């Protein structure tokens, strides 16, 4: 019986539900950006330029990240977890397989990478 009032409340707050989902998505993107830039986490920025930033030195080792918003989330996840599955000669370490990033951190990083056009 409690489901009916909860359902009615959810329907009456139809606008609030997507906003809260969006807010949690924004938090995940911010966390992913931190992982991307933090040396003792992903430190992706040490090899990859992204979001229009040009890097000199170590940041030019990997490819410039563009168009990732069009990539499927699973493809990004798999690339971070173990890039050797799609590119056996990749210089990128397997962040998930090696345990450097946990599943939540990989999901946050994927959320951030999906913002890169």
N, C-alpha and C positions, 0 to 999 in steps of 0.2 A: 504493500500500500504506500510506502514512503516513496517509491519510484515515481509515482504520478506527480506529487508536488515538486520533486526535484526536476522532473522533466519540464513541467510548466514553468518553473523558475528559470531553467536554462533557455527555454524558448522565449520567455519575456525579456531575457538579457542577451538576446541573440547578438547584439553588437559588442557586448563586453567580452564574450567568449573569444572571438577572433582577435580582439585587441590584446587579451592576456596571452594568447598563443604567440602573437607577434612580438610582444614584449619579451617572452622567454626566448624566442628566436633571436632577438636583438642581443640578449645577454650571451647566448651561445656564440654569436658572431664576434662579439667583443672578446670573449674568452679565446676563441680561435685566433684572433688577431694577435693576442698576447703570446700565445703559443708560437705563432709564426715568427715573432720578433724576439723572443726570449732565448738567450744563449743556452741555458740549462734545460730547456724544454725541446721544442721542435727546431728552433734556430734556422728555420727555412730561409730567412732573409740573408743568411751567410752565403747561400748559393743561388738564390732566386730573386730577381727584381720582380716587383708586382705593383699593380695599381698605378702605373705610369711613372714610378720612381726608377731612376737610373742609378745603378750601382757601379762603382769602380772597385777593382780588386776581387776579393773572394766571392762577392755576390754575383759575379758574372760567370761562375763555374757552371751552374745549371742553366736551363733555358729560362728566358723571360716568361713569366706566367701571364698569359692573356687568354681571354675567351673561356675561362673555366666556368662561368655561369651557365654555359651550354652543355657542360659535361654532366653525365649521369652521376648522382651521388655515389652509387656503388663503385663506379670506375675510379673516382677520386679516393674513396675509402681504400680500395684494393691497392692503389698506387702508393698510398702512405703506409699501409700495413706491410706490404711486401712488394716493392717495385720490380723485383726480379721475376715475378710471375708473368709480366708482360714485356719486360726488357732485361734479359739475362746479363747484359753488360752494363747495367745502370750503375752510376757512381753514387746514387742516393741510397742511404742505409734503410733497411726495413724497420721503420720506427715501431710498428705494432708487433711484428714477429720477434724483435729483440727485446720487447718489453719497455722501450724508452717512453712510449706513450700508451696510456690505457685506452679502452674503447671510448669512454666519454671524451677524452682529449682528442681522439681522432675524429669523432663526430663534430666537436667544436671547430676543429681545423677545417673539416669539410664545409661546415656552415660558412666559415670565413672565405674559403676558396671559391665558394659559389657566388660571392659578391664581386669577384674579379672578372671584368669584361674584357 
